[in-house]
Amino acid sequence: MANVVIAHNENGKPYLKNSELGLHFSITHTKTHLFIAFSNENVGIDAEDVNRAVHYQPILKDFSIKEREKIHSVNDFLIYWTIKESAIKWLGGTLAQDRKHMTYTDNTLSYKNIELPVAVCIKHTLGHILAVCCERDFKNAEILEIPYQ
């Protein structure tokens, strides 16, 4: 097997260079945990601590009207945030450039009003909200959960 090299796209998304495995991965972390999603298709992952104190109301201006109608608490906000961030990672983009263009309504993710061909899974684990975005089916993704010592 050839040496596997981790490279990064122009926005910093890591990928395996010269890999014959066809393996994709995405990484996220919080203050207490590292999460890595592995899949045979493109994947994005994001996690947030459920106890994170977030003053989210000012950020809602970047959300669609339909999204704002569904966000009534920090928990609701964190779910939408992790979904959007996992999708942006799936795209290989950045929060700064892409968060205003990503919408999640009626279980559909869209970027610049174009529906994305993805599935999203939300999981509550280890005191975190975890969102995984995959091209066809999140069941193809394996999640590695690593607590910090």
TORFI-155671 format. One record per atom (N, C-alpha, C, CB): residue number from 1; x, y, z; chain; atom name. Coordinates in pm, whole numbers, m for minus. Each point is the difference from the previous one (the first is absolute). Glycine has a CB too. Layout:
(NUM, (X, Y, Z), 'A', 'CA')
...
% end
This chain:
(1, (85, m117, 0), 'A', 'N')
(1, (m85, 117, 0), 'A', 'CA')
(1, (90, 124, 0), 'A', 'C')
(1, (m187, m125, 123), 'A', 'CB')
(2, (149, 225, m201), 'A', 'N')
(2, (76, 125, m6), 'A', 'CA')
(2, (m17, 77, 130), 'A', 'C')
(2, (m29, 10, m250), 'A', 'CB')
(3, (124, 78, 276), 'A', 'N')
(3, (m12, 86, 117), 'A', 'CA')
(3, (m122, 90, m13), 'A', 'C')
(3, (250, m5, 33), 'A', 'CB')
(4, (m325, 16, 75), 'A', 'N')
(4, (m118, 86, 1), 'A', 'CA')
(4, (42, 135, 54), 'A', 'C')
(4, (m157, m198, 30), 'A', 'CB')
(5, (121, 302, m101), 'A', 'N')
(5, (34, 136, 38), 'A', 'CA')
(5, (m129, 79, 23), 'A', 'C')
(5, (219, m11, m131), 'A', 'CB')
(6, (m225, 82, 242), 'A', 'N')
(6, (m114, 88, 24), 'A', 'CA')
(6, (32, 136, m60), 'A', 'C')
(6, (m64, m125, 214), 'A', 'CB')
(7, (m22, 170, m303), 'A', 'N')
(7, (15, 131, m63), 'A', 'CA')
(7, (m124, 83, 36), 'A', 'C')
(7, (140, m96, m193), 'A', 'CB')
(8, (m139, 221, 152), 'A', 'N')
(8, (m112, 90, 30), 'A', 'CA')
(8, (m40, 76, m127), 'A', 'C')
(8, (77, 23, 241), 'A', 'CB')
(9, (m208, m3, m258), 'A', 'N')
(9, (m43, 81, m114), 'A', 'CA')
(9, (26, 148, 32), 'A', 'C')
(9, (m177, m172, m64), 'A', 'CB')
(10, (141, 259, m28), 'A', 'N')
(10, (31, 143, 17), 'A', 'CA')
(10, (m67, 61, 122), 'A', 'C')
(10, (26, 15, m247), 'A', 'CB')
(11, (m132, m78, 299), 'A', 'N')
(11, (m69, 50, 119), 'A', 'CA')
(11, (41, m74, 127), 'A', 'C')
(11, (m190, 63, m145), 'A', 'CB')
(12, (283, m158, 133), 'A', 'N')
(12, (49, m71, 117), 'A', 'CA')
(12, (m64, m134, 27), 'A', 'C')
(12, (45, 218, 90), 'A', 'CB')
(13, (m139, m262, m175), 'A', 'N')
(13, (m63, m131, 22), 'A', 'CA')
(13, (103, m110, m26), 'A', 'C')
(13, (m227, 91, m66), 'A', 'CB')
(14, (247, m179, 164), 'A', 'N')
(14, (98, m107, m20), 'A', 'CA')
(14, (m56, m112, m90), 'A', 'C')
(14, (99, 54, 225), 'A', 'CB')
(15, (m8, m116, m299), 'A', 'N')
(15, (m36, m116, m81), 'A', 'CA')
(15, (124, m89, m14), 'A', 'C')
(15, (m179, 131, m127), 'A', 'CB')
(16, (155, m255, 90), 'A', 'N')
(16, (110, m94, m19), 'A', 'CA')
(16, (51, 12, m144), 'A', 'C')
(16, (m95, m157, 175), 'A', 'CB')
(17, (222, 192, m187), 'A', 'N')
(17, (62, 13, m131), 'A', 'CA')
(17, (69, m134, m32), 'A', 'C')
(17, (34, 253, 29), 'A', 'CB')
(18, (m43, m295, m153), 'A', 'N')
(18, (63, m125, m45), 'A', 'CA')
(18, (m54, m122, 72), 'A', 'C')
(18, (204, 129, m52), 'A', 'CB')
(19, (m328, m123, 96), 'A', 'N')
(19, (m59, m116, 68), 'A', 'CA')
(19, (m79, m83, m100), 'A', 'C')
(19, (m11, 128, 217), 'A', 'CB')
(20, (36, m257, m214), 'A', 'N')
(20, (m76, m93, m84), 'A', 'CA')
(20, (m123, m52, 73), 'A', 'C')
(20, (212, m65, m117), 'A', 'CB')
(21, (m229, 108, 241), 'A', 'N')
(21, (m109, m51, 83), 'A', 'CA')
(21, (m135, 60, m34), 'A', 'C')
(21, (165, m34, 178), 'A', 'CB')
(22, (m168, 151, m240), 'A', 'N')
(22, (m127, 67, m26), 'A', 'CA')
(22, (m65, 45, 130), 'A', 'C')
(22, (m29, m136, m206), 'A', 'CB')
(23, (110, 166, 306), 'A', 'N')
(23, (m51, 36, 132), 'A', 'CA')
(23, (m4, 152, 14), 'A', 'C')
(23, (91, m214, 96), 'A', 'CB')
(24, (m204, 264, m46), 'A', 'N')
(24, (m19, 142, 28), 'A', 'CA')
(24, (m13, 15, 151), 'A', 'C')
(24, (m113, 43, m226), 'A', 'CB')
(25, (151, 75, 276), 'A', 'N')
(25, (m16, 24, 142), 'A', 'CA')
(25, (m23, 147, 27), 'A', 'C')
(25, (146, m197, 50), 'A', 'CB')
(26, (m198, 225, 69), 'A', 'N')
(26, (m23, 136, 47), 'A', 'CA')
(26, (23, 0, 150), 'A', 'C')
(26, (m169, 52, m187), 'A', 'CB')
(27, (219, 60, 237), 'A', 'N')
(27, (37, 9, 142), 'A', 'CA')
(27, (m69, 120, 64), 'A', 'C')
(27, (223, m108, m49), 'A', 'CB')
(28, (m264, 91, 174), 'A', 'N')
(28, (m50, 111, 80), 'A', 'CA')
(28, (42, m24, 145), 'A', 'C')
(28, (m197, 38, m157), 'A', 'CB')
(29, (199, 68, 234), 'A', 'N')
(29, (37, m15, 141), 'A', 'CA')
(29, (m73, 103, 85), 'A', 'C')
(29, (226, m89, m66), 'A', 'CB')
(30, (m236, 58, 194), 'A', 'N')
(30, (m50, 93, 99), 'A', 'CA')
(30, (108, 10, 108), 'A', 'C')
(30, (m247, m57, m48), 'A', 'CB')
(31, (215, 119, 158), 'A', 'N')
(31, (98, 12, 108), 'A', 'CA')
(31, (34, m135, 61), 'A', 'C')
(31, (m85, 227, 46), 'A', 'CB')
(32, (m5, m324, m58), 'A', 'N')
(32, (19, m128, 69), 'A', 'CA')
(32, (12, m122, m90), 'A', 'C')
(32, (m123, 100, 184), 'A', 'CB')
(33, (87, m87, m313), 'A', 'N')
(33, (m4, m117, m87), 'A', 'CA')
(33, (46, 32, m143), 'A', 'C')
(33, (m187, m90, 140), 'A', 'CB')
(34, (239, m13, m203), 'A', 'N')
(34, (34, 2, m142), 'A', 'CA')
(34, (m91, m101, m68), 'A', 'C')
(34, (245, 69, 43), 'A', 'CB')
(35, (m303, m32, m156), 'A', 'N')
(35, (m86, m89, m77), 'A', 'CA')
(35, (52, m5, m143), 'A', 'C')
(35, (m202, 53, 146), 'A', 'CB')
(36, (215, m175, m200), 'A', 'N')
(36, (44, m18, m138), 'A', 'CA')
(36, (m102, m88, m71), 'A', 'C')
(36, (247, 25, 65), 'A', 'CB')
(37, (m295, 21, m179), 'A', 'N')
(37, (m90, m80, m84), 'A', 'CA')
(37, (80, m56, m116), 'A', 'C')
(37, (m201, 142, 64), 'A', 'CB')
(38, (186, m272, m88), 'A', 'N')
(38, (63, m69, m114), 'A', 'CA')
(38, (m112, m55, m88), 'A', 'C')
(38, (207, m61, 136), 'A', 'CB')
(39, (m187, 69, m267), 'A', 'N')
(39, (m101, m53, m92), 'A', 'CA')
(39, (65, m32, m134), 'A', 'C')
(39, (m181, 132, 116), 'A', 'CB')
(40, (111, m215, m194), 'A', 'N')
(40, (47, m26, m136), 'A', 'CA')
(40, (m53, 105, m97), 'A', 'C')
(40, (9, m246, 52), 'A', 'CB')
(41, (m77, 347, 1), 'A', 'N')
(41, (m47, 114, m79), 'A', 'CA')
(41, (33, 128, 75), 'A', 'C')
(41, (m186, m139, m104), 'A', 'CB')
(42, (174, 251, 37), 'A', 'N')
(42, (29, 129, 62), 'A', 'CA')
(42, (m83, 16, 128), 'A', 'C')
(42, (55, 100, m227), 'A', 'CB')
(43, (6, m45, 332), 'A', 'N')
(43, (m67, 10, 129), 'A', 'CA')
(43, (42, 130, 69), 'A', 'C')
(43, (m9, m252, 20), 'A', 'CB')
(44, (m83, 307, 59), 'A', 'N')
(44, (29, 115, 84), 'A', 'CA')
(44, (m56, m25, 139), 'A', 'C')
(44, (m3, 155, m199), 'A', 'CB')
(45, (71, m108, 304), 'A', 'N')
(45, (m45, m23, 136), 'A', 'CA')
(45, (19, 128, 82), 'A', 'C')
(45, (57, m247, m18), 'A', 'CB')
(46, (m148, 270, 112), 'A', 'N')
(46, (16, 108, 96), 'A', 'CA')
(46, (m61, m43, 131), 'A', 'C')
(46, (m4, 175, m183), 'A', 'CB')
(47, (60, m122, 293), 'A', 'N')
(47, (m50, m30, 134), 'A', 'CA')
(47, (0, 126, 84), 'A', 'C')
(47, (85, m237, m15), 'A', 'CB')
(48, (m181, 246, 104), 'A', 'N')
(48, (m7, 108, 98), 'A', 'CA')
(48, (m39, m59, 135), 'A', 'C')
(48, (m62, 170, m179), 'A', 'CB')
(49, (122, m119, 283), 'A', 'N')
(49, (m34, m40, 137), 'A', 'CA')
(49, (m141, 51, 31), 'A', 'C')
(49, (246, 4, 73), 'A', 'CB')
(50, (m333, m92, m22), 'A', 'N')
(50, (m138, 41, 28), 'A', 'CA')
(50, (m8, 107, 109), 'A', 'C')
(50, (m74, m227, m69), 'A', 'CB')
(51, (178, 239, 151), 'A', 'N')
(51, (1, 100, 106), 'A', 'CA')
(51, (72, 129, m39), 'A', 'C')
(51, (m8, m187, 162), 'A', 'CB')
(52, (44, 198, m288), 'A', 'N')
(52, (69, 121, m47), 'A', 'CA')
(52, (m92, 121, 14), 'A', 'C')
(52, (139, m137, m161), 'A', 'CB')
(53, (m88, 240, 224), 'A', 'N')
(53, (m76, 124, 14), 'A', 'CA')
(53, (16, 80, m129), 'A', 'C')
(53, (32, 3, 253), 'A', 'CB')
(54, (m143, 16, m323), 'A', 'N')
(54, (4, 69, m129), 'A', 'CA')
(54, (m105, 111, 2), 'A', 'C')
(54, (81, m210, m120), 'A', 'CB')
(55, (m36, 330, 91), 'A', 'N')
(55, (m93, 111, m21), 'A', 'CA')
(55, (m29, 0, m151), 'A', 'C')
(55, (90, 141, 200), 'A', 'CB')
(56, (m189, m220, m239), 'A', 'N')
(56, (m21, m30, m141), 'A', 'CA')
(56, (m88, 100, m75), 'A', 'C')
(56, (29, m234, 63), 'A', 'CB')
(57, (m106, 316, 8), 'A', 'N')
(57, (m95, 88, m68), 'A', 'CA')
(57, (65, 90, m106), 'A', 'C')
(57, (m134, m3, 209), 'A', 'CB')
(58, (251, 64, m183), 'A', 'N')
(58, (60, 82, m106), 'A', 'CA')
(58, (40, m80, m125), 'A', 'C')
(58, (83, 151, 179), 'A', 'CB')
(59, (m52, m279, m163), 'A', 'N')
(59, (42, m84, m111), 'A', 'CA')
(59, (m119, m38, m89), 'A', 'C')
(59, (189, m89, 140), 'A', 'CB')
(60, (m310, 94, m83), 'A', 'N')
(60, (m119, m41, m76), 'A', 'CA')
(60, (m24, 86, m124), 'A', 'C')
(60, (m98, m79, 214), 'A', 'CB')
(61, (156, 198, m219), 'A', 'N')
(61, (m17, 84, m120), 'A', 'CA')
(61, (55, m69, m125), 'A', 'C')
(61, (14, 204, 145), 'A', 'CB')
(62, (77, m298, m125), 'A', 'N')
(62, (58, m75, m112), 'A', 'CA')
(62, (m81, m125, m35), 'A', 'C')
(62, (223, 86, 68), 'A', 'CB')
(63, (m333, m109, 0), 'A', 'N')
(63, (m85, m116, m23), 'A', 'CA')
(63, (m125, 43, m78), 'A', 'C')
(63, (85, m111, 212), 'A', 'CB')
(64, (m143, 18, m286), 'A', 'N')
(64, (m122, 31, m76), 'A', 'CA')
(64, (m118, 20, 96), 'A', 'C')
(64, (87, m132, m198), 'A', 'CB')
(65, (m191, 192, 147), 'A', 'N')
(65, (m121, 22, 80), 'A', 'CA')
(65, (m55, m133, 49), 'A', 'C')
(65, (m53, 210, m131), 'A', 'CB')
(66, (47, m311, 41), 'A', 'N')
(66, (m52, m132, 40), 'A', 'CA')
(66, (85, m62, 110), 'A', 'C')
(66, (m90, m31, m231), 'A', 'CB')
(67, (221, 48, 224), 'A', 'N')
(67, (89, m54, 104), 'A', 'CA')
(67, (m26, 73, 132), 'A', 'C')
(67, (175, m58, m174), 'A', 'CB')
(68, (m184, 189, 168), 'A', 'N')
(68, (m24, 78, 124), 'A', 'CA')
(68, (m131, m38, 67), 'A', 'C')
(68, (130, 189, m98), 'A', 'CB')
(69, (m230, m226, 19), 'A', 'N')
(69, (m128, m43, 57), 'A', 'CA')
(69, (12, m128, 80), 'A', 'C')
(69, (m113, 110, m191), 'A', 'CB')
(70, (215, m191, 164), 'A', 'N')
(70, (20, m129, 68), 'A', 'CA')
(70, (96, 9, 118), 'A', 'C')
(70, (m45, m112, m217), 'A', 'CB')
(71, (117, 222, 230), 'A', 'N')
(71, (102, 12, 104), 'A', 'CA')
(71, (m56, 80, 117), 'A', 'C')
(71, (186, m12, m173), 'A', 'CB')
(72, (m210, m61, 285), 'A', 'N')
(72, (m60, 61, 118), 'A', 'CA')
(72, (86, m13, 124), 'A', 'C')
(72, (m221, m48, m98), 'A', 'CB')
(73, (337, m16, 85), 'A', 'N')
(73, (85, m24, 117), 'A', 'CA')
(73, (145, m18, m46), 'A', 'C')
(73, (m194, m108, 126), 'A', 'CB')
(74, (285, 105, m30), 'A', 'N')
(74, (140, m27, m31), 'A', 'CA')
(74, (13, m137, m64), 'A', 'C')
(74, (75, 146, 192), 'A', 'CB')
(75, (m148, m245, m140), 'A', 'N')
(75, (6, m134, m58), 'A', 'CA')
(75, (m42, 0, m147), 'A', 'C')
(75, (m47, m96, 228), 'A', 'CB')
(76, (m65, 163, m259), 'A', 'N')
(76, (m44, 10, m140), 'A', 'CA')
(76, (108, 63, m86), 'A', 'C')
(76, (m239, 18, 76), 'A', 'CB')
(77, (297, 92, m25), 'A', 'N')
(77, (104, 70, m74), 'A', 'CA')
(77, (120, m92, m27), 'A', 'C')
(77, (m74, 217, 103), 'A', 'CB')
(78, (118, m289, 1), 'A', 'N')
(78, (116, m88, m15), 'A', 'CA')
(78, (m25, m111, m102), 'A', 'C')
(78, (63, 51, 236), 'A', 'CB')
(79, (m185, m100, m241), 'A', 'N')
(79, (m34, m103, m100), 'A', 'CA')
(79, (14, 58, m141), 'A', 'C')
(79, (m159, m112, 164), 'A', 'CB')
(80, (98, 229, m187), 'A', 'N')
(80, (10, 62, m133), 'A', 'CA')
(80, (145, 35, m32), 'A', 'C')
(80, (m233, 90, 25), 'A', 'CB')
(81, (307, m38, 74), 'A', 'N')
(81, (139, 39, m22), 'A', 'CA')
(81, (85, m120, m41), 'A', 'C')
(81, (m27, 185, 168), 'A', 'CB')
(82, (12, m297, m95), 'A', 'N')
(82, (82, m118, m32), 'A', 'CA')
(82, (m36, m59, m136), 'A', 'C')
(82, (21, m47, 245), 'A', 'CB')
(83, (m149, 51, m278), 'A', 'N')
(83, (m42, m49, m133), 'A', 'CA')
(83, (65, 84, m108), 'A', 'C')
(83, (m220, m78, 94), 'A', 'CB')
(84, (211, 210, m80), 'A', 'N')
(84, (57, 89, m102), 'A', 'CA')
(84, (152, m15, m8), 'A', 'C')
(84, (m189, 160, 38), 'A', 'CB')
(85, (254, m167, 77), 'A', 'N')
(85, (146, m10, m2), 'A', 'CA')
(85, (45, m135, m59), 'A', 'C')
(85, (12, 153, 200), 'A', 'CB')
(86, (m84, m260, m168), 'A', 'N')
(86, (37, m130, m60), 'A', 'CA')
(86, (m17, 4, m152), 'A', 'C')
(86, (m69, m118, 213), 'A', 'CB')
(87, (m35, 187, m261), 'A', 'N')
(87, (m21, 11, m145), 'A', 'CA')
(87, (107, 87, m65), 'A', 'C')
(87, (m247, m29, 36), 'A', 'CB')
(88, (288, 135, 31), 'A', 'N')
(88, (107, 85, m54), 'A', 'CA')
(88, (130, m78, m7), 'A', 'C')
(88, (m112, 204, 94), 'A', 'CB')
(89, (138, m288, 7), 'A', 'N')
(89, (118, m86, m6), 'A', 'CA')
(89, (m13, m101, m113), 'A', 'C')
(89, (34, 28, 248), 'A', 'CB')
(90, (m153, m81, m269), 'A', 'N')
(90, (m24, m92, m111), 'A', 'CA')
(90, (34, 69, m133), 'A', 'C')
(90, (m181, m118, 132), 'A', 'CB')
(91, (140, 245, m145), 'A', 'N')
(91, (28, 77, m121), 'A', 'CA')
(91, (148, 34, m15), 'A', 'C')
(91, (m228, 93, 16), 'A', 'CB')
(92, (300, m93, 97), 'A', 'N')
(92, (139, 43, m3), 'A', 'CA')
(92, (14, 150, 10), 'A', 'C')
(92, (53, m198, m136), 'A', 'CB')
(93, (m155, 264, 188), 'A', 'N')
(93, (1, 145, 11), 'A', 'CA')
(93, (42, 50, 137), 'A', 'C')
(93, (m178, 4, m169), 'A', 'CB')
(94, (143, 120, 198), 'A', 'N')
(94, (31, 60, 129), 'A', 'CA')
(94, (m125, 65, 59), 'A', 'C')
(94, (239, 38, m72), 'A', 'CB')
(95, (m244, m34, 204), 'A', 'N')
(95, (m112, 67, 66), 'A', 'CA')
(95, (m9, 146, m41), 'A', 'C')
(95, (22, m156, 193), 'A', 'CB')
(96, (92, 225, m195), 'A', 'N')
(96, (1, 143, m31), 'A', 'CA')
(96, (m62, 29, m137), 'A', 'C')
(96, (205, 26, 142), 'A', 'CB')
(97, (m175, m109, m241), 'A', 'N')
(97, (m48, 25, m136), 'A', 'CA')
(97, (m136, m62, m29), 'A', 'C')
(97, (236, 10, m69), 'A', 'CB')
(98, (m268, m121, 134), 'A', 'N')
(98, (m114, m79, m44), 'A', 'CA')
(98, (m120, m6, 93), 'A', 'C')
(98, (165, m130, m118), 'A', 'CB')
(99, (m151, 171, 244), 'A', 'N')
(99, (m111, m21, 93), 'A', 'CA')
(99, (m126, 78, m37), 'A', 'C')
(99, (168, m40, 176), 'A', 'CB')
(100, (m153, 156, m238), 'A', 'N')
(100, (m118, 78, m39), 'A', 'CA')
(100, (m72, m60, m120), 'A', 'C')
(100, (113, 204, 89), 'A', 'CB')
(101, (m46, m294, m161), 'A', 'N')
(101, (m58, m60, m120), 'A', 'CA')
(101, (m58, m139, 24), 'A', 'C')
(101, (163, 131, m132), 'A', 'CB')
(102, (m141, m186, 252), 'A', 'N')
(102, (m46, m135, 33), 'A', 'CA')
(102, (m132, 10, 76), 'A', 'C')
(102, (239, m86, 8), 'A', 'CB')
(103, (m340, 12, m53), 'A', 'N')
(103, (m128, m5, 71), 'A', 'CA')
(103, (m41, m145, 23), 'A', 'C')
(103, (m70, 220, m102), 'A', 'CB')
(104, (m1, m238, 213), 'A', 'N')
(104, (m52, m132, 34), 'A', 'CA')
(104, (m147, 16, 36), 'A', 'C')
(104, (228, m82, 81), 'A', 'CB')
(105, (m315, 41, m172), 'A', 'N')
(105, (m144, 7, 25), 'A', 'CA')
(105, (m66, m127, m52), 'A', 'C')
(105, (4, 254, m16), 'A', 'CB')
(106, (m102, m298, 92), 'A', 'N')
(106, (m77, m120, m38), 'A', 'CA')
(106, (92, m118, m32), 'A', 'C')
(106, (m181, 149, m88), 'A', 'CB')
(107, (283, m169, 172), 'A', 'N')
(107, (96, m109, m15), 'A', 'CA')
(107, (79, 4, m130), 'A', 'C')
(107, (m150, m136, 141), 'A', 'CB')
(108, (163, 254, m199), 'A', 'N')
(108, (73, 18, m125), 'A', 'CA')
(108, (107, 105, 18), 'A', 'C')
(108, (m202, m67, m133), 'A', 'CB')
(109, (323, 34, 92), 'A', 'N')
(109, (110, 96, 0), 'A', 'CA')
(109, (13, 62, m138), 'A', 'C')
(109, (119, m129, 182), 'A', 'CB')
(110, (m105, 261, m184), 'A', 'N')
(110, (19, 71, m127), 'A', 'CA')
(110, (117, 96, 16), 'A', 'C')
(110, (m246, m20, m58), 'A', 'CB')
(111, (317, 38, m53), 'A', 'N')
(111, (110, 95, m5), 'A', 'CA')
(111, (m27, 93, m117), 'A', 'C')
(111, (165, m166, 102), 'A', 'CB')
(112, (m177, 295, m73), 'A', 'N')
(112, (m35, 100, m102), 'A', 'CA')
(112, (m127, m42, m74), 'A', 'C')
(112, (243, 63, m26), 'A', 'CB')
(113, (m341, m110, 103), 'A', 'N')
(113, (m132, m42, m49), 'A', 'CA')
(113, (3, m123, m90), 'A', 'C')
(113, (m66, 235, 15), 'A', 'CB')
(114, (176, m310, m14), 'A', 'N')
(114, (7, m126, m75), 'A', 'CA')
(114, (3, m114, 101), 'A', 'C')
(114, (123, 110, m195), 'A', 'CB')
(115, (m218, m202, 182), 'A', 'N')
(115, (m7, m113, 93), 'A', 'CA')
(115, (123, m89, m14), 'A', 'C')
(115, (m251, 7, m10), 'A', 'CB')
(116, (310, m41, 124), 'A', 'N')
(116, (119, m84, 1), 'A', 'CA')
(116, (m40, m148, 5), 'A', 'C')
(116, (131, 183, 114), 'A', 'CB')
(117, (m60, m269, m184), 'A', 'N')
(117, (m31, m143, m1), 'A', 'CA')
(117, (63, m71, 120), 'A', 'C')
(117, (m14, 6, m251), 'A', 'CB')
(118, (m35, 30, 370), 'A', 'N')
(118, (60, m52, 123), 'A', 'CA')
(118, (m106, m51, 97), 'A', 'C')
(118, (189, 159, m30), 'A', 'CB')
(119, (m142, m240, 122), 'A', 'N')
(119, (m81, m45, 114), 'A', 'CA')
(119, (69, 53, 126), 'A', 'C')
(119, (m84, m211, m122), 'A', 'CB')
(120, (5, 247, 222), 'A', 'N')
(120, (55, 52, 125), 'A', 'CA')
(120, (m51, m85, 115), 'A', 'C')
(120, (13, 233, m95), 'A', 'CB')
(121, (76, m262, 187), 'A', 'N')
(121, (m36, m73, 121), 'A', 'CA')
(121, (37, 87, 120), 'A', 'C')
(121, (36, m228, m113), 'A', 'CB')
(122, (m129, 239, 206), 'A', 'N')
(122, (27, 69, 127), 'A', 'CA')
(122, (5, m106, 109), 'A', 'C')
(122, (m115, 215, m77), 'A', 'CB')
(123, (218, m206, 159), 'A', 'N')
(123, (18, m96, 108), 'A', 'CA')
(123, (35, 75, 128), 'A', 'C')
(123, (75, m180, m163), 'A', 'CB')
(124, (m133, 141, 273), 'A', 'N')
(124, (38, 52, 131), 'A', 'CA')
(124, (88, m105, 66), 'A', 'C')
(124, (m214, 139, 22), 'A', 'CB')
(125, (340, m102, 6), 'A', 'N')
(125, (95, m95, 57), 'A', 'CA')
(125, (100, 71, 88), 'A', 'C')
(125, (m29, m147, m199), 'A', 'CB')
(126, (64, 88, 309), 'A', 'N')
(126, (104, 49, 89), 'A', 'CA')
(126, (m18, 147, 35), 'A', 'C')
(126, (154, m168, m98), 'A', 'CB')
(127, (m280, 211, 116), 'A', 'N')
(127, (m28, 139, 34), 'A', 'CA')
(127, (17, 96, m117), 'A', 'C')
(127, (72, m53, 229), 'A', 'CB')
(128, (m80, 0, m350), 'A', 'N')
(128, (19, 81, m120), 'A', 'CA')
(128, (m114, m21, m99), 'A', 'C')
(128, (248, m13, 33), 'A', 'CB')
(129, (m269, 114, m116), 'A', 'N')
(129, (m83, m12, m118), 'A', 'CA')
(129, (96, m21, m116), 'A', 'C')
(129, (m190, 148, 95), 'A', 'CB')
(130, (169, m255, m169), 'A', 'N')
(130, (90, m37, m108), 'A', 'CA')
(130, (m81, m5, m130), 'A', 'C')
(130, (151, m131, 159), 'A', 'CB')
(131, (m103, 197, m263), 'A', 'N')
(131, (m65, m5, m131), 'A', 'CA')
(131, (99, m59, m100), 'A', 'C')
(131, (m147, 201, 55), 'A', 'CB')
(132, (98, m297, m135), 'A', 'N')
(132, (80, m63, m104), 'A', 'CA')
(132, (m73, 19, m132), 'A', 'C')
(132, (99, m171, 162), 'A', 'CB')
(133, (m28, 221, m262), 'A', 'N')
(133, (m55, 24, m132), 'A', 'CA')
(133, (74, m89, m100), 'A', 'C')
(133, (m62, 241, 60), 'A', 'CB')
(134, (m13, m327, m132), 'A', 'N')
(134, (56, m90, m100), 'A', 'CA')
(134, (m77, 12, m131), 'A', 'C')
(134, (76, m159, 181), 'A', 'CB')
(135, (m15, 112, m286), 'A', 'N')
(135, (m61, 13, m132), 'A', 'CA')
(135, (m129, m79, m15), 'A', 'C')
(135, (225, 36, m90), 'A', 'CB')
(136, (m228, m157, 135), 'A', 'N')
(136, (m119, m81, m22), 'A', 'CA')
(136, (m63, m47, 131), 'A', 'C')
(136, (96, m72, m216), 'A', 'CB')
(137, (m17, 19, 302), 'A', 'N')
(137, (m57, m63, 118), 'A', 'CA')
(137, (102, 4, 112), 'A', 'C')
(137, (m146, m149, m142), 'A', 'CB')
(138, (112, 218, 251), 'A', 'N')
(138, (94, 12, 111), 'A', 'CA')
(138, (34, m135, 63), 'A', 'C')
(138, (m91, 227, 43), 'A', 'CB')
(139, (14, m331, m75), 'A', 'N')
(139, (30, m132, 55), 'A', 'CA')
(139, (133, m53, m53), 'A', 'C')
(139, (m246, m45, 18), 'A', 'CB')
(140, (296, 104, m128), 'A', 'N')
(140, (129, m39, m53), 'A', 'CA')
(140, (116, 61, 79), 'A', 'C')
(140, (m105, m22, m225), 'A', 'CB')
(141, (74, 112, 317), 'A', 'N')
(141, (104, 69, 76), 'A', 'CA')
(141, (24, m70, 134), 'A', 'C')
(141, (m61, 217, m111), 'A', 'CB')
(142, (187, m228, 147), 'A', 'N')
(142, (40, m49, 132), 'A', 'CA')
(142, (51, 120, 78), 'A', 'C')
(142, (58, m233, m87), 'A', 'CB')
(143, (m98, 241, 214), 'A', 'N')
(143, (38, 114, 83), 'A', 'CA')
(143, (94, m49, 110), 'A', 'C')
(143, (m219, 119, m50), 'A', 'CB')
(144, (332, m54, 61), 'A', 'N')
(144, (95, m26, 107), 'A', 'CA')
(144, (m13, 112, 102), 'A', 'C')
(144, (159, m123, m157), 'A', 'CB')
(145, (m189, 88, 282), 'A', 'N')
(145, (m19, 98, 108), 'A', 'CA')
(145, (116, m15, 97), 'A', 'C')
(145, (m254, m4, m25), 'A', 'CB')
(146, (334, 111, 42), 'A', 'N')
(146, (119, m7, 85), 'A', 'CA')
(146, (m8, 108, 107), 'A', 'C')
(146, (137, m91, m192), 'A', 'CB')
(147, (m157, 50, 319), 'A', 'N')
(147, (4, 102, 107), 'A', 'CA')
(147, (144, 41, 28), 'A', 'C')
(147, (m210, m95, 102), 'A', 'CB')
(148, (228, 223, m68), 'A', 'N')
(148, (133, 46, 38), 'A', 'CA')
(148, (30, m46, 141), 'A', 'C')
(148, (m19, 201, m152), 'A', 'CB')
(149, (142, m235, 177), 'A', 'N')
(149, (41, m45, 134), 'A', 'CA')
(149, (28, 118, 89), 'A', 'C')
(149, (95, m207, m97), 'A', 'CB')
% end
